[in-house]
Amino acid sequence: MEFPSKLLEKAVEEVSQLPGIGKRTALRLVLHLLKQAPDQTNHLTQALLQMRNDIKFCKKCHTISDVEICQICANPLRDASIICVVEDIRDVMALENTQLYKGTYHVLGGKISPIDGVGPSQLNISTLLEKVKSGTVKEVIFALSSTMDGDTTNFYIYKQLKDFQVLTSTIARGIAVGDELEYADEVTLGRSLMHRIPFESAFKSV
């Protein structure tokens, strides 16, 4: 792809680094920004810079937050004895949209994936174990996507928790095998959460 401007080429190159954005889509987005008033582009730039520089991760559950402790963890009406283990913020948002879950979350920040070089030490697993060791947790719900990496991660954590007095469960398979949690509709996701089953039973049935 030939560019009439090096500045345009650099902008397209940077935008095309975003997931799911090819060079042609990046060019279309960059040209759209060029047509907008300078103030609008500046607002976008400032919002991105502020997000990147000022955003925080909750000290308790590791979800994205504007403050040290997120709104969910700080809410006294949430049941801190129930922890739902998810991959990232998108899954928290999906589960919150069901308006059925009243416990708290633990965001791993990914899944175990040997192919991608992601091991247990690179995820927020140790802090989950610390919560369980404190004796205040009654149930850990596994809500990772039903993919091979998700199941591997679930099983790894389950093995780490099996010696503790804590119930382990997993969301029911209303979510199709191989599906990502964030793409499930709220009704299906809500039912899967409410009708969760003991993790050991789910493992034996595979």
Stockholm file with secondary structure:
# STOCKHOLM 1.0

chainA/1-206         MEFPSKLLEKAVEEVSQLPGIGKRTALRLVLHLLKQAPDQTNHLTQALLQMRNDIKFCKKCHTISDVEICQICANPLRDASIICVVEDIRDVMALENTQLYKGTYHVLGGKISPIDGVGPSQLNISTLLEKVKSGTVKEVIFALSSTMDGDTTNFYIYKQLKDFQVLTSTIARGIAVGDELEYADEVTLGRSLMHRIPFESAFKSV
#=GR chainA/1-206 SS CCCSCHHHHHHHHHHTTSTTCCHHHHHHHHHHHHHSCHHHHHHHHHHHHHHHHHCEECTTTCCEESSSSCHHHHCTTSEEEEEEEESSHHHHHHHHHTTCCCEEEEECSSCCBGGGTBCGGGTTTHHHHHHHHTTCCCEEEECCCSSHHHHHHHHHHHHHHTTSSCEEEECCTTSCTTCCGGGSCHHHHHHHHHTCEEHHHHHHHC
#=GC SS_cons         CCCSCHHHHHHHHHHTTSTTCCHHHHHHHHHHHHHSCHHHHHHHHHHHHHHHHHCEECTTTCCEESSSSCHHHHCTTSEEEEEEEESSHHHHHHHHHTTCCCEEEEECSSCCBGGGTBCGGGTTTHHHHHHHHTTCCCEEEECCCSSHHHHHHHHHHHHHHTTSSCEEEECCTTSCTTCCGGGSCHHHHHHHHHTCEEHHHHHHHC
//
